[in-house]
């Protein structure tokens, strides 16, 4: 037995220090909700979770892009639904104007409405005389020429894109109804011999473009669903790495708390050992 050194107390102090360190770590995890509070808790897990986190942000951004593309397509379809109604009325006027019981004043009224509807269609799809068409989405023209189409990012990886083909209604059968010799004066009249055929072709033109956009929308909605599932699964994977299991960690905390209390008591006992030497000196 010695007085200058107390190996028992040193060992007890060392073990108590370790228990206190583990107790502090457990407390930090429970208070923060994170399993990895500092890199030393799980260095490899931290690296993997950081990659998962970055991938999750890319998926979220891609999801936003696709949802905006869906809105773009829905807006275009909404405009074309209105155009179909206008063209149906123009088709009706073309037939009414052929009524032999109508006088020239009646025909003039039909022509007036027909011209107004032509102007409405022109204002919607745009053309040489319309620099700011109604048919736009966030400044992007819906019905103008764009041979390259719109490229939409549908995944978080490089090259995961799809193209929305152009919906150009300024040419073709619909454009033929809107030709103007001078601004405000349309070449096509409600009394033209082939007007019924022209309007029918224009209706078919719009219907075909709506069908094409419908197929695009179906693909975009599938991409939305896929990205949502991918983001959810990735979030779950990240949670398993980063989030603390409260039940397990609470058990660990209770264990370390008991060890600290018992270690403190044992250190106190170890510090009392040198006093027993005094009995030998009596």
Helices and strands as residue ranges (DSSP letters): H 7-32, G 39-41, H 43-96, H 104-125, E 136-137, E 140-141, E 150-153, E 161-164, H 172-177, E 180-182, E 185-186, H 195-242, H 246-272, G 273-276, H 277-281
